[in-house]
Amino acid sequence: MSIWVREMGLADRSIWAEMRQQLFDDLSIDAQNKEIDDLLEDEDCRGYIALDEDQASGSVQTIAARVWEEP
């Protein structure tokens, strides 16, 4: 079995929102879409999707990198 991982973009917003809805069911789909739009605009954040051989999604991962400065 092969798995492909790729960065998500605006075209992936609906599947991303559906998967986030399963984790954060207290937010509406509209609120999920707003947060995803914010994530896509953030230069320090990336979303990735894992796909199986049939291009069916298996999981979504959102990664935020924070800039660290020494005090």
C-alpha positions as CSV (number, residue, x, y, z in Angstrom):
1,M,0.0,0.0,0.0
2,S,1.3,3.4,-0.9
3,I,0.6,6.7,0.9
4,W,1.1,10.1,-0.6
5,V,1.4,13.2,1.5
6,R,1.0,16.7,0.0
7,E,0.4,20.2,1.1
8,M,-3.2,21.3,1.1
9,G,-4.5,24.4,-0.5
10,L,-7.8,26.3,-1.0
11,A,-9.1,23.4,-3.2
12,D,-8.9,21.1,-0.2
13,R,-10.8,23.4,2.1
14,S,-14.0,21.3,2.1
15,I,-12.3,18.0,3.1
16,W,-10.1,19.8,5.6
17,A,-13.2,21.4,7.2
18,E,-15.0,18.1,7.3
19,M,-12.1,16.4,9.0
20,R,-11.7,19.3,11.4
21,Q,-15.4,19.1,12.2
22,Q,-14.9,15.6,13.5
23,L,-12.3,16.9,15.9
24,F,-13.8,20.2,16.8
25,D,-17.6,19.6,16.6
26,D,-18.4,22.7,18.6
27,L,-17.5,24.9,15.6
28,S,-19.8,25.2,12.6
29,I,-18.5,24.4,9.1
30,D,-18.5,28.2,8.3
31,A,-16.3,28.8,11.4
32,Q,-14.1,25.9,10.3
33,N,-13.8,27.4,6.8
34,K,-12.9,30.8,8.3
35,E,-10.1,29.2,10.4
36,I,-8.8,27.3,7.4
37,D,-8.8,30.6,5.4
38,D,-6.8,32.2,8.2
39,L,-4.4,29.2,8.2
40,L,-3.9,29.4,4.5
41,E,-3.0,33.1,4.7
42,D,-0.5,32.5,7.6
43,E,3.0,32.1,6.2
44,D,4.0,30.1,9.3
45,C,1.3,27.5,9.0
46,R,0.9,24.5,6.6
47,G,-1.8,21.8,6.2
48,Y,-1.0,18.4,4.8
49,I,-3.2,15.5,3.7
50,A,-2.4,11.9,3.5
51,L,-3.9,10.0,0.6
52,D,-4.1,6.3,-0.1
53,E,-3.6,4.6,-3.5
54,D,-7.1,5.4,-4.6
55,Q,-6.6,9.1,-3.7
56,A,-9.0,8.7,-0.8
57,S,-8.1,10.9,2.2
58,G,-6.9,9.2,5.3
59,S,-5.9,12.1,7.6
60,V,-5.2,15.8,7.8
61,Q,-2.4,17.4,9.7
62,T,-2.1,21.1,10.4
63,I,1.3,22.4,11.4
64,A,2.1,25.9,12.8
65,A,5.7,27.0,13.1
66,R,6.2,29.8,15.7
67,V,9.1,32.2,15.5
68,W,11.3,31.9,18.5
69,E,13.4,34.8,19.8
70,E,15.7,34.7,22.7
71,P,14.7,37.1,25.5
